[in-house]
Amino acid sequence: MADILQQVTTYNDGGLALLQNLFCFINKSNKKFKDFDKSEPANQGSSVSFDIPPRMTANNSLIASFQDVEQRVQTLTVDQAASVSYDFTAGQFIFNVRDYMEKFGKSAIAEIGSKVEANIATLAKTNTYRFFGDGVTPINSQLQLANALAYFRNFGTVRTNTVGILSDLTFPGIVNSMANQFAPSRNEDVVNSWEIGNFSDCEWYQSNLLATHTAGTEGAQGSTLTVVSVVKNAANAVTSIVFSGTSAAADADSVKDLDKFQFSDGVSGQPNMRFLTQFGHEVSQSPVQFRATADAASTGASQVTVSVFPPLQAAAGQAQNVNNEIAAGMQVTVLPSHRCGLIYSGDPLYLAMPRLPEEVPFPTANQMDKDSGCSIRQYYGSLFGQNQRAMVHDVIWGSTLVEDYAMMVALPL
């Protein structure tokens, strides 16, 4: 006679830690306005404005030459939200998950933190126009870091609070290049930790949530475009450029919004284009770069009109930023698809995360997550007579990056 046995499956604690992402953008952001709804009581609405240093021009004389001044401002808007919610019946709660709620909560917060981090990381793509790297050559040496910082600072920067954020997969190669140098005490630290730390007055961090940009056809094909004509605004600054030499005629994907361009050196009959320093308006060694502000299709004549940021002004004045007028025959290249690292200084990366109100009449808590740095609300309650208990974790936030204080690092995909 065969035994009839009942199998009982138990659900045990596996002891696994969370697959935590790297939250450097959140942790290193400037949180001066994190609760601006309370810290700035006169401010109304979901946006707050803050000032950017005004620009001036110097007169080569002791005779005063009075100039108009402009108060430059940038806006930080809380326009993002994320939530994680889950529910159980009363039976499920008391028999299955009552002692497991902490783990559900940790996973929910890790998920929200990653959403916030990835969103802030997109600022390296959307709020930069200068860049280092070609999107093809890996960043894998200390020399490349030094070159990136040199170009970043050559334009004119704040020397304090410099932060570099690269892909986590770039760090092993860079650390390996440092280990091959004769610096025993330093190498012991970097090899043991496989971290770069502080190098050239910049704190280097790694992220596995960097934004990516998919370039238009010109970037994908490595096109060299030639200037045909320009359009200027009332201040005599170039706001759009007509180029010839597109890869294909009548191509709807010729240029994509946020594609990044650089003027080429050594073009026959043309001067090399260089940025002026932010203050002093002296010619720097930094090549002129810009980003497209909209998608652009090529015409049947293989031309494309690109709207540019920043406006490129050669005429003297406070906003002058390039050394020569943009002329027909000059050439530019376009970055291919790439991953977006970032270098910035002076705390220009702002993050606001206002505390959400209590969800009356439900028990509510607001707390700063120690791993992600997110200010997250949690509340729970029951639907009367419906045998349903629910838990919600949610957050709102907004972020911005001041473009003149930052430079993208174009990494291979």
C-alpha positions, 0 to 999 in steps of 0.5 A, a space after each residue: 500500500 502506497 503512502 499518501 504524503 502532503 508536500 508543504 512548501 515554505 516561503 523562506 527569507 533568501 537573505 538577498 540584498 537589493 540590486 541597488 543602483 548608483 545614486 550619485 546624481 541625487 546625492 551630489 545635487 544642490 538641494 538648496 531649493 528642495 523644499 522651496 514651497 516652505 523655504 520661499 513662502 512668497 513663491 507661488 506655484 510649482 516653479 522657483 527662479 534663481 539668479 545666474 551671474 550677469 555678464 559684463 564687458 570691460 572698457 579699455 579706458 578710464 573714461 566710463 562707458 555705461 552699459 545696460 545690465 541684465 539679470 539672468 535667471 533660470 527656473 526650477 520646476 517640480 514637474 515629475 512624479 513617481 509612485 509604487 503601490 500594492 495591495 492585499 486582502 486581510 487574509 493575505 496580509 495576516 497569513 503571508 505578508 505581515 512580516 514581509 512588509 519591510 522588504 516590499 517597502 525597501 524594493 519600492 523605495 529602491 525602484 522610485 529612487 532609480 526612477 528619480 536618478 535616471 530622470 536627473 541623469 538626462 540633464 547631462 543630455 538636455 542641459 549641455 552644449 559643450 562636450 568632451 569625447 567623440 562617442 566612439 573612443 572609450 574613456 579609459 585613462 587618467 590622461 583623458 580625465 585630465 584632458 576633459 577637465 582642461 577643456 572644461 576649465 579652459 572655457 572659464 569655470 568655478 574651481 570649487 565643487 567640481 564633480 565628474 560622473 562617468 559610466 561604471 564600466 569606464 572605471 576599471 580601465 581608468 584605474 588600471 591605467 593609474 595602477 601602471 604609474 609609479 605612485 605606490 601609496 596612491 595605487 594601493 588605495 585606488 586598486 583596493 577600492 577600484 575607485 578614482 576618487 579625487 583627481 585634479 581637484 575633481 571628485 569622480 563618481 560612477 553611474 549605471 543610469 547614464 542617459 543615452 542619445 540616439 543621433 540623427 542620420 548625420 551623426 550616425 553616418 559621420 557626416 561633415 556638414 558645410 555652412 551655407 547661411 545663417 539666421 540671426 536674432 535681434 542681438 546679432 547672434 546666430 540662432 540657426 544655420 543652414 548646412 549642405 552635405 547631408 548624408 541623404 536628400 529629403 531625410 526626415 531623421 537628418 538631425 535630431 533634437 539634442 544632437 551636438 556639433 563641433 566646428 572643424 579646424 583647418 578648413 581651407 580659407 576659414 579661421 578656426 572657431 573658438 569660444 571666448 572665455 565666460 568672463 573677460 571675453 578673451 579667445 580660449 582654446 576651446 572649439 565652438 560647440 553647440 546643440 540642436 534644439 529641434 529635429 530637422 529634416 534634410 531637403 531635396 537639395 541635401 541641405 538641413 537647417 539646424 536651430 542652435 543653442 547657445 546663440 553664437 555671437 561674434 559681435 562685441 557685447 556682453 553675450 559675445 561668445 565666439 571669436 569669428 562670424 560664422 561664414 559660408 564654407 565653415 564645416 562642422 561634425 556631429 556626434 554619433 549616438 552616445 552615452 552621456 557622462 557629465 562634468 560640472 562645478 559650482 553646484 549648478 545641478 539643482 534638485 527639488 523634492 518637496 515633502 508631500 502632504 499627509 494623505 488624510 485620513 490615512 496614516 502617513 510618513 515622510 522620510 529621506 531614504 539613506 541610500 538614494 537621498 529621496 524624500 519619499 512619502 508613504 501611506 496606507 489604508 483600507 477600503 471600507 467593506 472591500 477586504 483590501 489593504 493598500 500601501 503607497 510610496 510616492 514622490 514628486 521632484 524637479 531638477 535643472 542644470 545651469 548649462 554654462 557650468 557643465 560639460 557632457 562627456 560623450 561615452 560609447 554606447 
